[in-house]
Amino acid sequence: MVYMPTGRISDRVKRTESLSLLAVARLAEGLENVIYLNIGEPDFGTPDHIREAAKEAISKGYTHYTPDAGIPELREAIAEKESGKGVDISPEQVLVTPGSTGGIYSAVMATVNPGDEVLLADPWYPGYRRAVQLAGGRLVGILTRDEEGFSLDPDVVNELASSRRAKLIIVASPNNPTGALYSREVLRAIAEIAVDRGLWVLSDEVYEKFVYEGRKFVSMLEFPGMEEHAIIVNSFSKTYAMTGWRVGYAVGPKEVIEEMGKVNLATAVCVTSIAQYAALAALKGPQDCVERMVREYDERRSLVVRMMRDIPGVKFAKPYGAFYVFPNVEQLGMPSEDLAKFLAREARVVVSPGYPHFGPGGRGHIRISYSTSKGRLEEAMRRIGEALEKLQ
């Protein structure tokens, strides 16, 4: 009997949604003088000392394969940085990945079996869903609400974590898309649940530097037991304006980092050698560039919050982290996808629709990224306000 394939494309890939935030920009095709607030990409240039390190790497001939897990110097620097969160991290516990996306995918593939449940806050970053779908896992969203600052409810987490199929909890604080910053108490409760239930916690700490109004970033590594249960994913993309360099990392117990390394090897072999030397310079070099960027983001955040308060039909939870605000637009009576199209056409401002990109909890919301200049933001908010007045 001759075996006949069931289809030219695998079922797992066909089931995976290809929602792209970059594709949202197509809403403004053919329009002029458009302001794009749909992508969370810093508008700053990569700092000079980082670019110079990349040039030096090229000059020295560091243009070949590196060790699968990353160059030793970079892994050592990352281990030193992460050890500052209260747990001793060795270089063997570090995997250099192609951005945080590579770390997320490797972590999910290394821990989640088909049918396993993955718990996370809803709204969510779409990259989590893609990774879970490709692994064959089942995404279990925990609805978070504007009026509660989009914070996770530990009681709900605990109830869902009691399922025999629960395997992994994904935590993102500061959060994309909501800008929420979880309290130490909430994160401690999640850590305790993970330890009690024997679950993994994937902590996306990409926005750790982007915290405002005197509030403090809290890492999952700061809680007892997390050295055995937490996988930390981070990136150089946001902190050092290096989105195009595609370099991030994961930190965790050796057993899981070794398994994640297999996934990383299958998908990337290694991160670009030149980008790794640039990332090393980012960690080892002056940090005042980061401080300047964060101050600027805080000013932009204040501008957007102030102007948004004057727009009728829009309410929002004040963001305390990352560089997003996730306003509730339900009172306008228009689905978020349609509203995004309306704003692109009438205001020439591109925002991200809350649904379907950010999960069911994104219904009735849009995401605005304030990673552009204050002048552009002020103009964009003025245009949005005027367009929504016409709508009403």
Secondary structure, DSSP 8 states (H G I E B T S, - for coil): -----S-SS-HHHHHS----TTGGGGGGTT-SS-EE-S-----S---HHHHHHHHHHHHTT--S---TT--HHHHHHHHHHHHTTSS---GGGEEEESHHHHHHHHHHHHH--TT-EEEEEES--HHHHHHHHHHT-EEEEEE--GGGTT---HHHHHHHHTSTTEEEEEEESS-TTT-----HHHHHHHHHHHHHHT-EEEEE-TTTT-B-TT-----GGGSTTHHHHEEEEEESTTTTT-GGG--EEEE--HHHHHHHHHHHHHHTSS--HHHHHHHHHHHHS--HHHHHHHHHHHHHHHHHHHHHTTSTT-B-----BTTEE--B-GGGTS-HHHHHHHHHHHT-EE-EESTTTT-GGGTTBEEEE--S-HHHHHHHHHHHHHHHHHH-
